[in-house]
Amino acid sequence: MIDPSTLLAFSALAFVVIAIPGPSVLFIVGRALQHGRREAFLSVLGNAGGEVVHAALVAVGVGAVLAASATAFTVLKFVGGAYLIYLGVQAIRHRGDGLEAVRDAADAGSVGADGSGTLAVAARVSAGRVLTESFVVGVTNPKTLVFVAAVLPQFVDPARGAAWAQVLILGAVFAVIAVISDGAYALTASYARQWFVRSPRRIAQVRAAGGVMMAGLGVALMASRRLA
């Protein structure tokens, strides 16, 4: 249904967007620092569920959007590109926001029972609670929302079948990539909790670099032609 080259291009672009640290990644890293690997991976799954909801919502109305005038599509593209630039600038400006909370959460388990000084795993939270909280973070993540609503439809070709089905397939691909990328963050953070806590500035630097990439993606989107 979807051309392989289109699917490959979408996957590459989605990976760049997903890999940029945002609200979801910071939440997942915070879970790993505070509770450990189990809660971090549950957060990855809950966050992916929020992304699937985005795709489902877009699928409901994407047919009308694609059938509308070229002007309407161009407006959607420019709105999405402008918002990506805004998010990139905000990520750079507020690259240090929330990092103290991550460090404080990790400090709560900074000394193990043996007094060794290694980070101990904090009391476990129920799987349902972790999944629910991470789902809310995923479904309210503006970076994901604007990508799925404004960028994903450009990879849909109405001539190759039902637009809504293509949106759901691409949304599922996006969620799978997110699970892999966010899972890597979760695994890294769970193994390197002391490294993150000793220097939150490292997270801030990564977020600033991500902001530059996000803003660049917004500019590219606004300058690009319709892909479908």
N, C-alpha and C positions, 0 to 999 in steps of 0.2 A: 504493500500500500504506500509506504514512504520510500522514496528513492534512497538507495544506500549512501550516495554521496551527500545528500541532504542530511541524513541521519548522522553521518560522521561529522559534518560541519556543525550541526546542532550540539552534538556531544562535546566537541572540542570547546565551543563557546560556553556551554553550560558548565564545564569543568572549571574554566577560568573564573566564572562568576561565583561558583560554589566554593572554590578554594580560597577566595578572599574572605578573611575573618570578619564576621559580622555578629549581630545579636545571637544567632543560634550557636555559632562556634564558641563565643565567649561563655554562653550558658553551659555548653557541653564540657568545655575545659574546666569551668568552675565546679561542675559535678564531679569530674575526675579528681580535681584537687581536694574536694571536700569529702567525697565518699569512696572513690575508687573506680575500678574498671566496670563493674556491673552496672552501677547507676549511670555511668557515662554512656555505655552502649545502649541502655534503655532510652536515654535521652536522644540518642541518634535516631532510634526507631520512631519515637514520638514526634520528633521534628520532621521526619520524612512524611509522616501521616499528614501533617499540616500542609506540606507541599503538594500532596496528592489532592487535597481539598481545593487548593488554588486551581489546579488543572481542571478539576471537575466543574468548578464555577465558570471558568473560561470556556469550557466545552459547551456549556449551555447556551452561551450567547455568541460564540465565535463565528458561527455561520452567518449571522446577521452582519457582523463586523466585516467579514471578508466579502460579503455580497454588496456592501455599501460602496460609495464612491471612492475614487482614488484619493480625493481630498480628505475624506474621513480617515482613511488609513494613514495618510501622511500626518494628520494631526495626532493620531494615536502614537505614531512613531516618534514625533518630536516631543510629545509629552513624556513618553518613556525615556527618551534620551536625556531630556532636561532633568528628569527626576534622578536618573543615574548619576549625572554630574553633581546634582545637589547632595546625593548620598555620599559621593566620593569626597566632596569638600567637607561635609560634616564629619566623615570618618577621620579626615586629617585634623580638623579643628578639635575634635573631642577624642583623640586617640588614647588619652589617658583616663577617660571616664570609666568608672566601674572597676578599675583594676585593684583599688584598695579593698573592695568587697571580696574579690577573688582571693587576695592575700589573707584577709581576715578569716575567710572560710577555711583556708588551708591551715592557718595558724591554730585553729581549734583542735587540730589533730597533730600538732607539730612534734609532740613528744610521745614516743611509744611507751608501752607498759614497762619496757626494760630500761627506760631512761636513755635510750641510745640517741635520741634527737631526730630520728627519722620520722617521716610523716606516717602517723597511724591512720587506719581507715576509720572514719567517723561512723556513728550508728547508722545502720541501714534504714532507708525509707522504703515504703511499700512500692512495689512495681507499678501499681495503678496510679499512685500519686506522681511518680517520676514521669510516667508516660503522659499523664494529663498535663502536667506543667510544661513538659517539652513540646507537646502538641500545640499548646497555646502560644508558646514562643515561636514555633514554626509557622503557624497560621497568621500571626501578626507581624511576621518579618517583612518589612517593606521592600528589602532588596529582592527577595524571592517573588513577592507579589508583582512588582513592576516587571520583572523578567518574564514571568509566566503570562502576564496580561498584555505586555507590549512587544516583547521580543519573540516569544514562542510562536505566535500566530504567523510570523513572517516565514516560518519554515513549513507552513501548511499549504498544500497545493490542492485546491478544490477539484481539479481535474483528475486526481488520483484516488478519489473516493470521498467518503463522508468526512467533512472537516472535523466534526466532533470526535470521531474515532481517532483521527490523526493527533488531535490535541491530547487525548487521553494517553495514547502511546508515547508521545514525546514527554508528557508529564510523568509517566512511569519511568522513562529513561532518566529524566532529571532527578527523580527520587532515588533511583538506584545509584547514580553517580554521587548524590548527596550522602547516601549511606556509606559509600566507600571513602569519600573524602573526609566527612565528619568522623567516621570511624577511625581514620588515621590520626586525626587530632586527638580523639579520645584515648587511643592507645598510647600515643606519644606523651600526652599529659599524665596519664596514669603511671607511666614508667619514669617520668622526669618531673614529678611534682616539686621536688626541692629546687630544681633549676628554674622553673617558672616563678616560684615564690620569692627566691632570692633577688630576682630582677624583673619586676613587672614592666620595667621600661622596654624589655625585649618584646613583650606583647604589643606595647604601644608602637614600637617601630614597625612591626609587621602590619598592624592595622593602618598606619600611615601609608605604607607602601601599597597596601590593598586599596586605600582610598584613591591613590593616583591611578591605579589600574581601572578602578570602577569609573572614575571621571573620564578616562580615556575611552572606555567602552561606550559611554554615553555619547561622546563626540563622534565616535565611529558609527554608532547607530543612527544618529541624526544625519550623517553624511552619506549613509548607504542607500542603495536602491532596494526596492521590495524584492525579497528573495523568492517569493512564490508567484 
